[in-house]
Amino acid sequence: MVHNASKRMDQMARYLGLLMIILIAYVAMTSLPPMGATLTAAVMPMDIGSLILPTLTIVGGAVGGYYTGAQRLVDIGLQGQYNISAIKSAAWSGISIAVVIRILLFLAVFGVIAAGGVLDPNNPAADAFKQGAGELGYFIFGLVLFVASITSVVGNSYMAVSLVKTLFPVIERHEKACCIGFIVITSVGTILMDMPILLLMLAGLVNSLILPIVLAFMLAATRRKDIVGDYKHPLYLSVMGVLVVLGMGVASFSNVGNFIAKFIGS
């Protein structure tokens, strides 16, 4: 609602991301699991099948942030082949922060489980922080969740409106009002449904279904000169992209039934 607040939001996202890393790292260090066994299982898991659905929701949960970041770069004018180095830098920054936070979160929660802790099924993440670092850990979890929520609210409302504003000029003319309306409607819907864990997992699964479709179109676009001009997309990135499209597509669509059985059927 504040004029030219977007620059401050960009800065806020960076600072809050750093704050989350510091807070989660503290909890992870206080409940560190046996690292040898953890690293071994990370490279050679014993039961790959049971990891597919959680992995899909984690990947899907991160995709929205990448969409938002890309759209933000376009809106501030950081586009075109002459800005590739800056675009790469921004992409690596966002990906690195997301990866570090997820690894630290895993270590913080797994450390409690490895020590024999039993998590409260109604709020497992908060309970893990509380068992791992006491009341301070519980406070840190609340702060981390608040920071993650604020950045997600800003990012997802911006992304949702950005995806349709080029199709409907009326939305582009009233972008701020549409963002606020989107936040209000989704907030009320979330409160009325009162199923935060289901909604969180569902959002991750839906994004994991969207990812291979969007990536396939992007890979196709890199081969069209009327879109990318003289830019030559590296062959190895195209090959890796195709593998991701195939792998994510098969895994995501084949696990829809597992998701329904786990979170809806029960």
Salt bridges, closest charged atoms under 4 A:
ASP10 OD1 - ARG72 NE 3.11
ASP75 OD2 - LYS165 NZ 3.25
GLU135 OE2 - LYS130 NZ 3.63
GLU175 OE2 - LYS165 NZ 3.24
ASP226 OD2 - ARG224 NH2 2.61
